[in-house]
Amino acid sequence: MEFTQDEIRQGYDKAAPWYDLKISIVEGLMGIARLRRKLLRKATGKVLEIAVGTGRNFPYYPRGCAITAIDPSQQMLELAHRRAETLKMHPQLQTMDAQALAFPDHSFDTVVSSLSLCTIPDPVCALREVARVCCPDGKALLLEHGRSNTQWLARFQDRFSAWYRQHCGCRWNHEPLQFVEDAGLEVLSHRRSFFGILHIIEARPDQRLSQVTK
């Protein structure tokens, strides 16, 4: 079962009031705060975060980053704004679809996505947009979940993937690394965490493609 972007937006608008409470429990079990901190310390310069949600990455950005953050859900962005105010941060927040970014080519030094590709209708399209707006010498920092490389767990994910997609709106057995490569991003590093479910990826626009398009 697939959901349209409007259906996803409506779902997050509805879930926004209790989203942080629910996700905090899951993230605590998976050690995601530590992974966010380690990955996002690599962010520099002008930063774009796609599908920012309630701004759970905000505490981990280094000082000096100029952050633009987008999300299709206005309700989630309102919570992100509150979090930013609490942290005395001033990100530019915009309602936008990651599959059609309204920014010129090569606009950002760093592009960030965390736990978002599982719900975006066309993740490869979104990552192509990431590659487009990222500077040629910039980087994409991705923290995503997907199909485990632990066989028994992968089989469990596969067996219940349709049920999970229908009830939670999430593709929990997809392959984030494959999406990144299909989108024309060059993978610089990739590692896994939490039984192989979590993928921590650093990538950049493929330099070979950049040469072809010049």
C-alpha positions in Angstrom: 0.0 0.0 0.0 1.4 3.4 -1.0 0.4 6.8 0.3 0.2 10.1 -1.5 2.1 13.1 -0.3 -1.1 14.7 0.8 -2.1 11.6 2.8 1.3 11.7 4.5 1.0 15.3 5.3 -2.4 14.8 6.8 -1.1 11.9 8.8 1.7 14.0 10.3 -0.6 16.9 10.9 -2.8 14.6 12.9 0.1 12.9 14.8 2.0 16.1 15.6 0.6 16.7 19.2 1.8 13.3 20.4 4.7 12.6 18.0 7.6 13.6 20.2 6.3 11.6 23.1 5.9 8.5 21.0 9.1 8.7 19.1 11.2 9.5 22.1 10.6 6.1 23.5 11.6 4.4 20.3 14.6 6.6 19.8 15.8 6.0 23.3 15.8 2.3 22.8 17.7 2.6 19.6 20.3 5.1 20.8 19.4 7.5 18.1 20.4 10.7 20.0 24.0 9.5 20.1 23.9 8.8 16.3 22.4 12.2 15.6 25.1 13.9 17.6 28.0 12.1 16.0 26.7 12.6 12.4 25.5 16.2 12.6 28.8 17.5 14.1 30.0 17.1 10.4 27.4 19.7 9.2 28.9 23.0 8.0 27.9 26.2 6.3 24.5 26.5 4.8 22.5 23.5 5.8 19.2 22.2 4.4 17.3 19.6 6.4 14.5 17.8 4.5 11.5 16.4 6.4 12.6 18.2 9.6 9.5 17.1 11.5 9.5 18.6 15.0 13.2 19.6 14.8 14.7 16.7 16.7 18.1 17.3 15.1 18.3 21.0 16.1 20.2 20.4 19.4 23.0 18.7 17.5 24.0 21.2 14.9 27.3 23.0 15.4 27.3 26.7 16.0 27.7 28.7 12.9 25.4 26.6 10.7 22.8 28.6 8.7 19.9 26.2 8.8 17.0 26.0 6.4 14.5 23.2 7.2 11.5 22.0 5.3 8.6 19.7 6.0 5.2 19.0 4.2 3.4 19.3 7.6 2.6 22.7 8.9 1.7 21.3 12.3 5.1 19.6 12.6 6.9 22.8 11.6 5.1 24.7 14.3 6.6 22.3 16.8 10.0 22.7 15.2 9.6 26.4 15.6 8.9 26.1 19.3 11.9 23.8 19.7 14.1 26.3 17.9 12.9 29.1 20.1 13.7 27.1 23.2 17.2 26.5 21.9 17.6 30.1 20.8 18.1 29.1 17.2 16.8 30.8 14.1 16.4 28.3 11.3 14.4 29.2 8.2 11.4 26.9 8.3 9.4 26.3 5.1 6.5 24.1 4.1 7.8 22.1 1.2 7.9 18.7 -0.5 11.4 17.1 -0.5 10.6 15.6 -3.9 10.4 19.1 -5.5 12.7 21.5 -3.7 12.2 25.2 -4.5 15.9 26.0 -4.3 18.5 26.7 -7.0 21.2 24.2 -7.9 24.2 24.0 -5.5 22.5 26.1 -2.8 23.7 24.2 0.3 27.0 23.0 1.8 25.3 20.3 3.8 22.0 18.5 3.2 20.5 16.4 6.1 17.9 13.7 6.2 17.0 11.7 9.3 14.4 8.9 9.4 12.5 10.4 6.5 13.1 8.3 3.4 10.8 5.6 4.8 7.7 7.8 4.3 8.6 9.9 1.3 6.6 8.5 -1.7 9.6 8.5 -4.0 12.8 8.5 -2.0 15.1 8.4 -5.0 13.4 11.5 -6.4 13.9 13.3 -3.1 17.6 12.2 -3.0 18.1 13.4 -6.6 16.8 16.8 -5.3 19.3 16.5 -2.4 22.1 16.0 -5.0 20.9 18.9 -7.1 20.8 21.5 -4.3 24.0 20.3 -2.7 27.2 22.1 -3.7 29.6 20.0 -5.7 32.0 20.0 -2.8 29.2 19.7 -0.3 27.9 16.6 1.6 24.7 14.8 2.4 24.4 13.4 5.9 21.8 10.7 6.3 20.5 8.8 9.3 17.9 6.3 8.0 16.4 3.0 9.0 15.8 0.1 6.7 16.1 -3.6 6.2 18.4 -5.3 8.7 21.4 -7.3 7.6 20.6 -9.7 10.5 18.7 -12.5 8.7 16.1 -13.4 11.2 15.2 -9.7 11.7 15.1 -9.0 8.0 12.7 -11.9 7.5 10.5 -10.5 10.2 10.5 -7.1 8.6 9.7 -8.6 5.2 6.8 -10.7 6.6 5.1 -7.8 8.3 6.1 -4.9 5.9 2.7 -4.5 4.3 1.0 -4.4 7.7 3.5 -1.9 9.0 3.2 0.3 6.0 -0.6 0.3 6.2 -0.8 1.1 9.9 2.3 3.3 10.4 2.9 4.7 6.9 6.5 3.5 6.9 8.5 1.2 4.6 10.6 -0.5 7.3 12.3 -3.0 5.0 13.5 -0.6 2.3 17.2 -0.2 1.3 18.4 3.4 2.0 21.9 2.8 0.6 20.5 1.6 -2.7 18.3 4.7 -2.9 21.4 6.9 -2.3 23.3 5.2 -5.1 20.3 5.3 -7.5 20.0 9.0 -6.9 23.5 9.7 -8.2 25.1 10.4 -4.9 28.6 9.0 -4.2 28.8 7.2 -0.9 31.8 8.3 1.2 31.0 6.2 4.3 28.3 3.8 5.4 27.8 2.0 8.7 25.0 0.3 10.5 23.7 0.3 14.0 21.1 -1.4 16.1 21.0 -4.9 14.6 21.8 -3.5 11.2 18.5 -1.5 11.0 20.0 2.0 11.2 22.1 3.3 8.3 24.5 6.2 8.9 25.5 7.5 5.5 27.8 10.3 4.3 27.6 11.0 0.6 28.3 13.8 -1.9 27.1 14.6 -5.4 28.8 12.1 -7.8 31.8 14.0 -9.2 31.7 12.0 -12.4 28.2 13.2 -13.1 29.2 16.7 -12.3 31.9 16.5 -14.9 29.4 15.2 -17.5 26.9 18.0 -16.9 29.5 20.8 -17.2 
